[in-house]
Amino acid sequence: MRRGGRRVVPGHTLGIMTVTPRRHTVALKPRLADAEGRPDHGNSLRTVTVEATGDLGVSGFPRYSGHGVQAEIDPRTGAVEAITVDGGELPYGWVAEVVSEPAEH
């Protein structure tokens, strides 16, 4: 659904409508542990800007693409729900995070 030139998708928890951002910056990080064994994602090994494709992914969230990365991102929470890197799965133990607020709506 489009509203004022923006793509709007249904929210997944409360039935609300959510504006889909045009782009996100996604950081790929190894999952490490600190001295006490708590998760510490460490420094980014790769950071990419992904652009909205206008499609929904298999997770039901908007799909983004750019620089070899395909990501499905929840527009309400910013959580990366699905991702491929250079055509394959994210390496075991790595995490993907949205690291900035959407650049544009």
PyRosetta script that sets phi, psi and omega in degrees:
from pyrosetta import init, pose_from_sequence

init()
pose = pose_from_sequence("MRRGGRRVVPGHTLGIMTVTPRRHTVALKPRLADAEGRPDHGNSLRTVTVEATGDLGVSGFPRYSGHGVQAEIDPRTGAVEAITVDGGELPYGWVAEVVSEPAEH")
pose.set_psi(1, 138.7)
pose.set_omega(1, 178.2)
pose.set_phi(2, -110.9)
pose.set_psi(2, 142.4)
pose.set_omega(2, 178.2)
pose.set_phi(3, -140.7)
pose.set_psi(3, 112.3)
pose.set_omega(3, 178.8)
pose.set_phi(4, 59.9)
pose.set_psi(4, 36.7)
pose.set_omega(4, 179.6)
pose.set_phi(5, 82.6)
pose.set_psi(5, -0.6)
pose.set_omega(5, -179.9)
pose.set_phi(6, -109.7)
pose.set_psi(6, 144.2)
pose.set_omega(6, 175.7)
pose.set_phi(7, -81.2)
pose.set_psi(7, 131.7)
pose.set_omega(7, -179.7)
pose.set_phi(8, -120.8)
pose.set_psi(8, 130.1)
pose.set_omega(8, 178.7)
pose.set_phi(9, -121.1)
pose.set_psi(9, 152.2)
pose.set_omega(9, 178.6)
pose.set_phi(10, -63.1)
pose.set_psi(10, 140.0)
pose.set_omega(10, 172.4)
pose.set_phi(11, -69.4)
pose.set_psi(11, 151.4)
pose.set_omega(11, -173.4)
pose.set_phi(12, -94.5)
pose.set_psi(12, -8.4)
pose.set_omega(12, -176.9)
pose.set_phi(13, -113.9)
pose.set_psi(13, -35.9)
pose.set_omega(13, -174.8)
pose.set_phi(14, -119.7)
pose.set_psi(14, 6.9)
pose.set_omega(14, -178.6)
pose.set_phi(15, 71.5)
pose.set_psi(15, 18.1)
pose.set_omega(15, 179.5)
pose.set_phi(16, -86.6)
pose.set_psi(16, 162.1)
pose.set_omega(16, 176.5)
pose.set_phi(17, -94.0)
pose.set_psi(17, 138.7)
pose.set_omega(17, -176.6)
pose.set_phi(18, -126.1)
pose.set_psi(18, 134.2)
pose.set_omega(18, 176.5)
pose.set_phi(19, -77.0)
pose.set_psi(19, 132.5)
pose.set_omega(19, 179.6)
pose.set_phi(20, -88.7)
pose.set_psi(20, 118.8)
pose.set_omega(20, 177.6)
pose.set_phi(21, -63.0)
pose.set_psi(21, 150.6)
pose.set_omega(21, 180.0)
pose.set_phi(22, -73.5)
pose.set_psi(22, -30.4)
pose.set_omega(22, -178.2)
pose.set_phi(23, -152.3)
pose.set_psi(23, 158.5)
pose.set_omega(23, 175.2)
pose.set_phi(24, -139.4)
pose.set_psi(24, 157.3)
pose.set_omega(24, 168.5)
pose.set_phi(25, -104.1)
pose.set_psi(25, 125.7)
pose.set_omega(25, -177.3)
pose.set_phi(26, -115.3)
pose.set_psi(26, 131.5)
pose.set_omega(26, 176.8)
pose.set_phi(27, -107.1)
pose.set_psi(27, 135.1)
pose.set_omega(27, 175.2)
pose.set_phi(28, -104.5)
pose.set_psi(28, 124.9)
pose.set_omega(28, -173.5)
pose.set_phi(29, -134.0)
pose.set_psi(29, 149.2)
pose.set_omega(29, 172.6)
pose.set_phi(30, -75.8)
pose.set_psi(30, 148.7)
pose.set_omega(30, 175.8)
pose.set_phi(31, -94.8)
pose.set_psi(31, 113.9)
pose.set_omega(31, -179.3)
pose.set_phi(32, -114.1)
pose.set_psi(32, 177.6)
pose.set_omega(32, 175.0)
pose.set_phi(33, -128.0)
pose.set_psi(33, 144.6)
pose.set_omega(33, 177.1)
pose.set_phi(34, -80.4)
pose.set_psi(34, -175.5)
pose.set_omega(34, -176.4)
pose.set_phi(35, -59.2)
pose.set_psi(35, -28.3)
pose.set_omega(35, 179.5)
pose.set_phi(36, -92.6)
pose.set_psi(36, 3.4)
pose.set_omega(36, 179.0)
pose.set_phi(37, 86.7)
pose.set_psi(37, 5.0)
pose.set_omega(37, 177.9)
pose.set_phi(38, -78.0)
pose.set_psi(38, 145.8)
pose.set_omega(38, 178.5)
pose.set_phi(39, -58.6)
pose.set_psi(39, 135.1)
pose.set_omega(39, 176.0)
pose.set_phi(40, -139.5)
pose.set_psi(40, 111.4)
pose.set_omega(40, -172.4)
pose.set_phi(41, -74.0)
pose.set_psi(41, -8.7)
pose.set_omega(41, 175.6)
pose.set_phi(42, 67.7)
pose.set_psi(42, -167.7)
pose.set_omega(42, -178.8)
pose.set_phi(43, -80.3)
pose.set_psi(43, 154.3)
pose.set_omega(43, 176.9)
pose.set_phi(44, -67.4)
pose.set_psi(44, 136.4)
pose.set_omega(44, 174.1)
pose.set_phi(45, -96.1)
pose.set_psi(45, -22.2)
pose.set_omega(45, 177.9)
pose.set_phi(46, -155.4)
pose.set_psi(46, 136.2)
pose.set_omega(46, 177.1)
pose.set_phi(47, -129.1)
pose.set_psi(47, 129.9)
pose.set_omega(47, -178.1)
pose.set_phi(48, -134.5)
pose.set_psi(48, 151.6)
pose.set_omega(48, 171.3)
pose.set_phi(49, -98.9)
pose.set_psi(49, 126.6)
pose.set_omega(49, 179.3)
pose.set_phi(50, -113.9)
pose.set_psi(50, 142.9)
pose.set_omega(50, -177.5)
pose.set_phi(51, -108.4)
pose.set_psi(51, 145.2)
pose.set_omega(51, 177.4)
pose.set_phi(52, -62.2)
pose.set_psi(52, 136.2)
pose.set_omega(52, 178.2)
pose.set_phi(53, -92.8)
pose.set_psi(53, -16.2)
pose.set_omega(53, -175.5)
pose.set_phi(54, 90.2)
pose.set_psi(54, -3.4)
pose.set_omega(54, 180.0)
pose.set_phi(55, -105.0)
pose.set_psi(55, 159.7)
pose.set_omega(55, 170.6)
pose.set_phi(56, -99.1)
pose.set_psi(56, 141.8)
pose.set_omega(56, 178.9)
pose.set_phi(57, -85.4)
pose.set_psi(57, -178.3)
pose.set_omega(57, -179.9)
pose.set_phi(58, -64.8)
pose.set_psi(58, -22.3)
pose.set_omega(58, 177.9)
pose.set_phi(59, -76.6)
pose.set_psi(59, -12.7)
pose.set_omega(59, -177.0)
pose.set_phi(60, 92.9)
pose.set_psi(60, -1.8)
pose.set_omega(60, 179.9)
pose.set_phi(61, -102.0)
pose.set_psi(61, 159.6)
pose.set_omega(61, 179.7)
pose.set_phi(62, -58.5)
pose.set_psi(62, 142.4)
pose.set_omega(62, -179.7)
pose.set_phi(63, -96.6)
pose.set_psi(63, 140.3)
pose.set_omega(63, 177.8)
pose.set_phi(64, -126.2)
pose.set_psi(64, 150.9)
pose.set_omega(64, -177.7)
pose.set_phi(65, -146.3)
pose.set_psi(65, 146.2)
pose.set_omega(65, 174.0)
pose.set_phi(66, 167.5)
pose.set_psi(66, 139.6)
pose.set_omega(66, 173.5)
pose.set_phi(67, 54.4)
pose.set_psi(67, 41.5)
pose.set_omega(67, 177.5)
pose.set_phi(68, 84.0)
pose.set_psi(68, 2.6)
pose.set_omega(68, -178.4)
pose.set_phi(69, -113.3)
pose.set_psi(69, 132.7)
pose.set_omega(69, 171.0)
pose.set_phi(70, -115.9)
pose.set_psi(70, 123.1)
pose.set_omega(70, -177.5)
pose.set_phi(71, -134.5)
pose.set_psi(71, 146.9)
pose.set_omega(71, 172.3)
pose.set_phi(72, -113.7)
pose.set_psi(72, 119.3)
pose.set_omega(72, -170.9)
pose.set_phi(73, -122.9)
pose.set_psi(73, 130.5)
pose.set_omega(73, 176.8)
pose.set_phi(74, -69.3)
pose.set_psi(74, 116.0)
pose.set_omega(74, -177.3)
pose.set_phi(75, -67.6)
pose.set_psi(75, -21.6)
pose.set_omega(75, -178.7)
pose.set_phi(76, -80.1)
pose.set_psi(76, -41.9)
pose.set_omega(76, -174.9)
pose.set_phi(77, -106.6)
pose.set_psi(77, -18.2)
pose.set_omega(77, -175.5)
pose.set_phi(78, 79.7)
pose.set_psi(78, 7.6)
pose.set_omega(78, -180.0)
pose.set_phi(79, -74.4)
pose.set_psi(79, 137.5)
pose.set_omega(79, 174.3)
pose.set_phi(80, -81.1)
pose.set_psi(80, 112.7)
pose.set_omega(80, -174.6)
pose.set_phi(81, -92.2)
pose.set_psi(81, -26.6)
pose.set_omega(81, 177.8)
pose.set_phi(82, -155.4)
pose.set_psi(82, 148.0)
pose.set_omega(82, -178.7)
pose.set_phi(83, -157.7)
pose.set_psi(83, 144.3)
pose.set_omega(83, 166.9)
pose.set_phi(84, -128.3)
pose.set_psi(84, 149.0)
pose.set_omega(84, -179.0)
pose.set_phi(85, -126.8)
pose.set_psi(85, 122.2)
pose.set_omega(85, -179.2)
pose.set_phi(86, 50.9)
pose.set_psi(86, 39.7)
pose.set_omega(86, 175.9)
pose.set_phi(87, 83.8)
pose.set_psi(87, -0.5)
pose.set_omega(87, -178.8)
pose.set_phi(88, -128.1)
pose.set_psi(88, 174.4)
pose.set_omega(88, 177.5)
pose.set_phi(89, -68.5)
pose.set_psi(89, 157.5)
pose.set_omega(89, 174.3)
pose.set_phi(90, -62.2)
pose.set_psi(90, 135.6)
pose.set_omega(90, -179.9)
pose.set_phi(91, -55.1)
pose.set_psi(91, 146.9)
pose.set_omega(91, -179.6)
pose.set_phi(92, -53.2)
pose.set_psi(92, 131.8)
pose.set_omega(92, 177.7)
pose.set_phi(93, 88.4)
pose.set_psi(93, -6.2)
pose.set_omega(93, 177.8)
pose.set_phi(94, -89.4)
pose.set_psi(94, 156.7)
pose.set_omega(94, 175.6)
pose.set_phi(95, -127.9)
pose.set_psi(95, 155.9)
pose.set_omega(95, 176.1)
pose.set_phi(96, -120.6)
pose.set_psi(96, 131.1)
pose.set_omega(96, -179.3)
pose.set_phi(97, -132.7)
pose.set_psi(97, 142.8)
pose.set_omega(97, 168.4)
pose.set_phi(98, -77.2)
pose.set_psi(98, 122.6)
pose.set_omega(98, -172.4)
pose.set_phi(99, -106.3)
pose.set_psi(99, -2.6)
pose.set_omega(99, 178.0)
pose.set_phi(100, -143.1)
pose.set_psi(100, 160.1)
pose.set_omega(100, 173.4)
pose.set_phi(101, -65.8)
pose.set_psi(101, 152.7)
pose.set_omega(101, 177.7)
pose.set_phi(102, -53.6)
pose.set_psi(102, 137.6)
pose.set_omega(102, -177.9)
pose.set_phi(103, -71.1)
pose.set_psi(103, -34.3)
pose.set_omega(103, -179.0)
pose.set_phi(104, -148.1)
pose.set_psi(104, 156.0)
pose.set_omega(104, 172.0)
pose.set_phi(105, -114.0)
pose.dump_pdb("model.pdb")
